[in-house]
Amino acid sequence: MTASQSKQPSRIVLVVGVDMSNVSEHLLTQTRALIRPVDEAEIHVVHVVRPEQPLLRLVRPKDAKDAGVVYEIEHAQWALERLSDALVHSPGTRVIMHTPVGNAPEELTRIAALVNADLIVVEAHEHVGNEPLDVFHRSVVDHISSIAPCTVLTIRKQEPHPVGTQKTRTGT
């Protein structure tokens, strides 16, 4: 038996948390680059929908569904399908989409434990005030890292600097 015949196919299970911000597409592009050398990849793309605010539940009739949450889940599923198309690069790649309602760190880590993930991949960027409030802030990434059942990889999109300007670091 040759070495190539005895080699087991490489396999990875990823949980990828997206917040539907301007960084999400970049995150999935980077995830595709991560899985490119792998024979079999199982990718769980997760967008956590925030629960409806208690005040809205008080003013709605008891038998009415959480219309806002239902809309958010449907919209998230449509967006995840569109974004996830770029992930499938081989027959060995399987993409599963999740749109749970709850707290992002808890839901991402719950799904990671459930699927026995090798890695959680999340996006990180500065909150500049004009993006949705559910972006993965550093504190959210820190929370995910502290409770995750596996390694957490944070991917950040580098913002281009205007011509003629440079970012400089100062410090000790």
Secondary structure, DSSP 8 states (H G I E B T S, - for coil): --HHHH----EEEEEEE--SSTTHHHHHHHHHHHHTT-SEEEEEEE--B----HHHHHHS-TTS--HHHHHHHHHHHHHHHHHHGGG--STTEEEEEE--BS-HHHHHHHHHHHTT-SEEEEE-----SSS-TTS--HHHHHHHHHH-SSEEEEE-------TT--------
